[in-house]
Amino acid sequence: MSALTARISNKEKFGFGLGDAASHIVFDSSVAILAYFYTNIYGLPPAVMGTLFLVVRVLDAITDPIMGAIADQTKSRWGRFRPWLLIICVPFAVSCVLVYSTPNFEQTGKIVYAVVAYIFMTLMYTAINIPYCSLGAAITADPKENLSLQSWRFAVAPIGGAMGTALILPLADLIAPGDRASGMQWAMGIFGAIGCVMFLICFMTTRERITPVKEENLNILRDVRILMKNDQWRILSIYNLAMLCGVVVRGSLLVYFVQYILNQGSNIISLFMLATTVAAVVGSLAAKQLGSRMCKIRASVWINILSALLGLAFLVLPANYWVPAFIVHIILNILQGINAPLQWSMITDANNYGEWKTQRRITGMNVAANIFIIKLGVAIGGALTGWGLAFYGYQAGVEQQSAEAIRGVLILFTVLPAIFYLITAVSIRYYRLTEDRMNGIVADLSEGKFQQQMS
């Protein structure tokens, strides 16, 4: 059996998934908790918080492709991508603590500290997450095995997501009753240490089987030009950007929605966060079965259309009874759980297609570019959340909000994500890498054949 299509053990798939669980401690907290932390605990004005999320992502436009190119050129007995899990896991854990620290500075000093800490966390996330995501494409090239690998990944990833979302507030209150700022810092320190162990397990249990057919020296501009020739990557960029904007706006506003629209406290907020995690696991486990029965492109189209429509349902659900909203929230996150493995399976397919089309395998650059687009979606979603709250008059650190601010929370939580999900559904219809086509491309690559040689 070719290394490109070798069967992967469940142990390796689980170990691979633990790497994403570690990453999701930061990613999910950035989506669901960090906006709340910066406005209601740290005390940043919403507009400043939103601008911070967007401006820092400008740095990613520089660091992401550099990290991708460096990872592609890494040579070690452990492969190109696995060594970075070993090197960066400890600094990654430290960054989790720093970003949730609340030094007693004046407003300007607090803003400067928030920027520096957030940049450091972003750099550590980039340095470890780009090699990790690239690792998936180095484990297998078989479309079915890759979908299975990604399904395991997103079934395990919510373990970390729960730490960064559902568990952080209860643990913070348990560690430091009445001092949520100190409690959140300690909680993220514990979760960061657990994430470090997860990365180490991922390093020890995985194996890189796919290596470039053609090795070349480091040249970032050349690799960017090669990437831009990949028409399927360009389509996925629009898809990823729109989807993440929708996910982040809804995720960032969930705490506000439960608190101000449903009028519920921290226990119900944590229940919604925990449901997000459990539903994502259920969806991820269902993705492989759905992908074997239905074209993943068509499945993703319908998932995003349904996500838009269900999100708008919150406009008409009763605000004085939280259970109907909770049920819709669960369904939405099951759909998102299904979509995530499909999304990353398509990213891997686009990487293999790019090698077949251009005769150069730039996995790190390809993944770095996709992660930059995803993080840009996170940044735009976070910025729109902050700016939207400021537009509707939301006041940071104020318990009682105006009727206009509360109405703004509802509009931002429902209408804005629906728009982005519909854009996502439309964009992916132009994606052309079906399973049949990918089987042919993988077969060509296993025989050393490329499109340019055959045209």
GIDAGI-V577833 format. One line per field, one symbol per residue. psi: psi as a letter, one per 20 degrees, with the letter a starting at -180 (. if undefined). A space follows every 10 residues. Layout:
psi: ???
This chain:
psi: pqhhjqqpqh ghgggghhhh gghiggghhh ghhhggghgi ghkqqghggg hghgghihhh hghghghghg ghippriiah hhhhhhhihg hggghhghhk qmqmrrgghh gggggghhgg ggghgghhhg hghhhhiigq ipgghghggh gggihhhigh hhgifhiggg hghggmpimh ghghggghgg hhgghghghg ggghirpohp qqhoprrpng hghggggiin hhhgghgggg ggghgggggg ghigggghgh gilqahghgh ggghhggghh gggghigggg hiiqphghgh ghghghhggh hhhhhiqpij oigghggggg gghgghhhhg hgghhhgggh ghggghhijp omgggggggg hggghhgggg ggghgghggg hjkpppjpgo qrhggghhgg ghhggghggh hhgggggihi pjmrgghhgg ghgghhjkqq ghhi.
